[in-house]
Amino acid sequence: MAVSKIQTGLRLNEKVYKKIKVLCTRERRSLNNLIEYVVQRYIEDYERANGPIPVDEVMD
């Protein structure tokens, strides 16, 4: 089953970009996959400390 994902642009400074590319190689992940994983982990940690983030608050 395909997963619907929203495409978004991301700007990174050059130093961060180069370091994350190294991590991608080490982790054998694509850049997009690694960033998605890191963001998901951050959200999980945040919610564990602060409670659920209500997505109703998000405005398009």
C-alpha positions as CSV (number, residue, x, y, z in Angstrom):
1,M,0.0,0.0,0.0
2,A,1.4,3.4,-1.0
3,V,1.9,6.0,1.7
4,S,0.8,9.6,0.8
5,K,3.5,12.1,1.7
6,I,3.7,15.8,1.3
7,Q,6.6,17.1,-0.6
8,T,8.4,20.1,0.9
9,G,11.5,22.2,0.3
10,L,14.3,22.3,2.8
11,R,17.2,24.6,3.1
12,L,20.3,23.6,5.0
13,N,23.6,25.4,5.5
14,E,26.5,23.7,3.7
15,K,28.2,22.3,6.8
16,V,25.0,20.6,8.0
17,Y,24.3,19.3,4.5
18,K,27.7,17.7,4.2
19,K,27.5,16.1,7.7
20,I,24.1,14.7,7.1
21,K,25.3,13.3,3.7
22,V,28.0,11.4,5.7
23,L,25.4,10.1,8.0
24,C,23.3,9.0,5.1
25,T,26.1,6.9,3.8
26,R,26.9,5.4,7.2
27,E,23.2,4.6,7.8
28,R,22.6,3.5,4.2
29,R,19.6,5.7,4.0
30,S,18.5,8.4,1.5
31,L,18.8,12.0,2.6
32,N,15.0,12.3,2.7
33,N,14.6,9.1,4.7
34,L,17.2,10.1,7.3
35,I,15.7,13.5,7.7
36,E,12.2,12.1,8.1
37,Y,13.5,9.6,10.7
38,V,15.3,12.3,12.7
39,V,12.2,14.5,12.7
40,Q,9.9,11.6,13.7
41,R,12.3,10.8,16.6
42,Y,12.3,14.5,17.7
43,I,8.5,14.5,17.7
44,E,8.3,11.3,19.7
45,D,10.7,12.7,22.3
46,Y,8.8,16.0,22.4
47,E,5.5,14.3,22.9
48,R,6.9,12.0,25.6
49,A,8.0,15.1,27.5
50,N,5.1,17.4,26.7
51,G,2.1,15.3,25.7
52,P,0.6,14.8,22.3
53,I,0.7,17.6,19.7
54,P,-2.8,18.2,18.4
55,V,-2.6,18.3,14.7
56,D,-5.9,20.4,14.6
57,E,-3.7,23.4,15.4
58,V,-1.8,23.1,12.1
59,M,-2.9,25.6,9.6
60,D,-2.3,24.9,5.8
